[in-house]
């Protein structure tokens, strides 16, 4: 009886050890799988491979600004791009359709880049202005009145809380609480959420000490890339199968653009990051200095290709 009991106990121990061991092995395998898949080859080292089939193709180039063309800095108002970077982008823009696609307001992005012959998409694609158009395409324009109304309610809701402030953007509202006393920060978040509940067209996301309010409308960097490609194809009679679209960006919001290009034949996403990251980009560059080097290689390649035609 006692032997039977001990045998049963041993069996249970072995099952537990087996399951635990299996779980550890599975975790290691998953980690290895992630480690291998998250590695993206360098766009510089792979340049010849990347451009191998590009002869005769039209290039559409899309560039994020912060962390891509300009290094990230503590004060976003001081995120300047170098004159060398400006020169190469400007020269490329005369040979390829080039767009800057930024999370910043369009006029802000334009004032930093200071290149005229570019298409600009600002506010994550909520305002897109093509070179030859006088008016910007604003997919969220119809939400401006409701955003203004929500802003007034938010101002009313948080007016008693010291340090809370509201930043009004054309297509969104940021409720900042970085300067609010610690014990009142939760209250700001709660009041903002409660207020926006009354606006079915708006949605709330959390940032770093900020509540972001934006329309539920579908716009992001992926939509912006699609829209610009469609417009350029229509205006220039492009055969879309002969267009190579490249997006270079460093941020989470750039993944929307990488996703679009991942699915597209002739799409190329390049992530700017030193670390391994789960991404839909196909290649990587480490920092804006490498972005500049890649753009210079692209410019030389394009000039050579034009000369051979
Ligand atoms: Mg960026």
Boltz pocket constraint, residues with backbone or C-beta under 6 A from the ligand:
constraints:
  - pocket:
      binder: B
      contacts: [[A, 64], [A, 65], [A, 66], [A, 67], [A, 68], [A, 249], [A, 250], [A, 251]]
      max_distance: 6.0
